[in-house]
């Protein structure tokens, strides 16, 4: 294995770990439960699977299969408590430290208390600032760029690539050239006697060279 030094990638601005923008959660600390914050923000938006939540030096929640029964029961009780009633109360200006040990993710969330939310524009009842969803993928088709949602499957991107290859004026596929060559040989020599095998070599000019193994050593060039 050969290791070579490379320049590191630039920080991804849409990544909350790489971004220098602080995470601020606007939420009603008097009515919102800890479970809602974990499900709607920490897991859904930040993508953590087994998060732990600390308020100062107090661990108010931890997820995992290696917890003791009394610990799991205590954290389950905290999930149903509103933020302001946790063992370490969450109020305006509180900082949450969220960590996912398995994914090696860690971040801090500043809490900003807010009484009311728009049910239509803010259905979650909370707003996370300093975070942005994944950007749309860029696909080039016939010289033009277009965006496809990042949630699209790999089949969509594959279909887009097929659309490009099917444009008029594009070169034929290598498999089509081979098939046409075999059909030509079969028509010229139905018995198959003296038929020659061919090797296909692709050079830097995107041309296909055919080398026949007959004694004459003739060479054909396909454009």
QUIRA-V449296 format. One record per residue. N is the residue number from 1. PSI is psi in whole degrees, -180 to 180 (NA if undefined). BURIAL is + if it has 24 or more other ideal C-beta (glycine too) atoms within 12 Angstrom, else -. Layout:
N:PSI:BURIAL + N:PSI:BURIAL
This chain:
1:131:- + 2:123:- + 3:131:- + 4:140:- + 5:137:- + 6:158:- + 7:135:- + 8:152:- + 9:152:- + 10:149:- + 11:137:- + 12:118:- + 13:-25:- + 14:-5:- + 15:125:- + 16:-19:+ + 17:-43:+ + 18:-30:- + 19:145:- + 20:-8:- + 21:126:- + 22:149:- + 23:126:+ + 24:125:+ + 25:115:+ + 26:121:+ + 27:153:+ + 28:104:+ + 29:-13:+ + 30:-17:- + 31:-17:- + 32:131:+ + 33:158:+ + 34:-36:+ + 35:-41:+ + 36:-41:+ + 37:-42:+ + 38:-46:+ + 39:-46:- + 40:-26:- + 41:-61:+ + 42:-43:+ + 43:-48:- + 44:-48:- + 45:-44:+ + 46:-14:+ + 47:23:- + 48:138:+ + 49:-47:- + 50:75:+ + 51:156:+ + 52:143:+ + 53:124:+ + 54:142:+ + 55:104:+ + 56:-121:- + 57:8:- + 58:123:- + 59:111:+ + 60:-17:+ + 61:143:+ + 62:140:+ + 63:144:+ + 64:166:- + 65:-10:- + 66:19:- + 67:147:- + 68:157:- + 69:-42:- + 70:-34:- + 71:-46:- + 72:-39:- + 73:-39:- + 74:-42:- + 75:-34:+ + 76:-36:- + 77:-41:- + 78:-32:+ + 79:-34:+ + 80:3:- + 81:147:+ + 82:158:+ + 83:-39:+ + 84:-13:- + 85:11:- + 86:162:+ + 87:-35:- + 88:98:+ + 89:138:- + 90:117:+ + 91:-176:- + 92:125:- + 93:-6:- + 94:145:+ + 95:125:+ + 96:135:+ + 97:116:+ + 98:135:+ + 99:139:+ + 100:104:+ + 101:-40:- + 102:-40:- + 103:-3:- + 104:46:- + 105:140:+ + 106:137:- + 107:169:+ + 108:144:+ + 109:121:+ + 110:130:+ + 111:131:+ + 112:114:+ + 113:138:+ + 114:133:- + 115:-45:- + 116:152:- + 117:153:- + 118:120:- + 119:-29:- + 120:-47:- + 121:-25:- + 122:66:- + 123:-23:- + 124:-15:- + 125:18:+ + 126:154:+ + 127:127:+ + 128:116:+ + 129:151:- + 130:7:+ + 131:141:+ + 132:147:- + 133:169:- + 134:141:- + 135:157:- + 136:148:- + 137:147:- + 138:127:- + 139:130:+ + 140:125:- + 141:114:- + 142:41:- + 143:-3:- + 144:140:- + 145:139:- + 146:155:- + 147:142:- + 148:145:+ + 149:145:- + 150:-20:- + 151:-6:- + 152:151:- + 153:169:- + 154:-24:- + 155:-34:- + 156:-45:- + 157:-37:+ + 158:-39:- + 159:-39:- + 160:-38:+ + 161:-37:- + 162:-35:- + 163:-39:- + 164:-44:- + 165:-21:- + 166:4:- + 167:145:- + 168:147:- + 169:-10:- + 170:153:- + 171:150:- + 172:152:- + 173:153:- + 174:-37:- + 175:-36:- + 176:-38:- + 177:-43:+ + 178:-43:- + 179:-43:- + 180:-35:- + 181:-40:+ + 182:-40:- + 183:-38:- + 184:-44:- + 185:-40:- + 186:-37:- + 187:-36:- + 188:-31:- + 189:80:- + 190:-32:- + 191:-19:- + 192:5:- + 193:133:- + 194:9:- + 195:148:- + 196:146:- + 197:157:- + 198:148:+ + 199:139:- + 200:124:- + 201:132:- + 202:120:- + 203:-176:- + 204:-18:- + 205:14:- + 206:31:- + 207:158:- + 208:126:+ + 209:137:- + 210:124:+ + 211:115:- + 212:148:- + 213:15:- + 214:163:- + 215:-31:- + 216:-23:- + 217:31:- + 218:154:- + 219:134:- + 220:146:- + 221:125:- + 222:132:+ + 223:NA:-
